[in-house]
Amino acid sequence: MKISEKQLSLVDKQIKRIIASGNYYSEIYKKAGITGVSTPEDFEKIPFTDKADLRNAYPLGIQAVPNRDVVRIHSSSGTTGKPVIIPYTRKDVDDWAEMFARCYEIAGITPEDRIQITPGYGLWTAGIGFQAGCEKLGAMAVPMGPGNTEKQLQMMIDLETTVICATSSYALLLAEEINKRGLRDKIKLRKGIIGSERWSDAKRNYIARELGIELYDIYGLTEIYGPGIGINCPDQTGMHIFDDYLYTEIINPETGEVLPDGEEGEIVITTLVKEGAPLIRFRTHDLSRIIPGSCTCGRTYPRLDTIKGRSDDMFKVHGVNMFPSQVEEILGQVDGVSSEYKIDIAHDENKNRDIIMITAEADGRVDFEKTAENIKNLFKSKLNITPSVAIVSLNTLPRSEKKTQRVFDHRGD
Ligand code: ZN
């Protein structure tokens, strides 16, 4: 979707503000001779921004306002090296809550609802975003944070929670517990708002069926406010992204070329009105596509398709690019296998070959050996690789409240 006149003028203002602030990016833009944008062609010449910049600018190098205007910081988890710190102004915090409240509304949630929030509070943007949006909407927040499943279930029953907010892994864990304890008749849940990590249809169907709820994917990342910048509507045709706050592009992750609507690539986001830490053309490393045309629901916000994975989750086996989502799709076709799995990749020096090992969980209705054989054959026919496959019993693999690491690359260990 081409950048509009309105969006261009907002980006122009952002760039001028960034340059005047003297922050990390002001130097980069000055060196590149960028003073503003007036055409879509100017816009496409602005260099991408990336998480690596934010690490270089640690702790507050990307702040574009005076200290007195900053009311809060958040930090994104640093799995490698320094974390990233994002400063927010009062307006940023309000804008985020406004977008989040919109997400709840689009999902059909009303002030009558009771929203149980299981994502973490604190430096992480998750919990507090869900909470601020809930309060803006006027619903009742049950601010649980992660863990303590016993208490989660008790509150869910006693407070008659109607909406659960969780990662897909934690929603799955709760669904499994509710199923195991036979609590289904005691819960009043009607909707689930699930953080947009890539998750399989098998997992989605299990959670929806076991809890008897409608599921919505909410999108966001700490660098761009946090979760709540987009959500799918009841028509389930993709996630609406709020284009009055953000401009979204899809690029080829290898060449940086901007791709037309409908083509799959990496999501790049520009903040149009963010004050504390404005980001122009930020590479999210999330893979998706812009769905062409308009939604049957009548909303005109552009739509992103389900997140297919992350460009940095991609792994190569025998020189072939693979994504965890491909593994999930295969496992989803195998009877009795859960949606949790682990991929280990190693290199056999003697044979000079990469070895891929899949660990999957099965419920035992089908013989483990047969299940392993079945998975092996599917990999062979669909991806032309033959992994070794280990089957373990249900609930053996770790469940995580945050994003679960599934690919372990031991080559070079
Ligand atoms: Zn829609």
Boltz pocket constraint, residues with backbone or C-beta under 6 A from the ligand:
constraints:
  - pocket:
      binder: B
      contacts: [[A, 233], [A, 234], [A, 235], [A, 237], [A, 238], [A, 240], [A, 295], [A, 296], [A, 297], [A, 298], [A, 299]]
      max_distance: 6.0
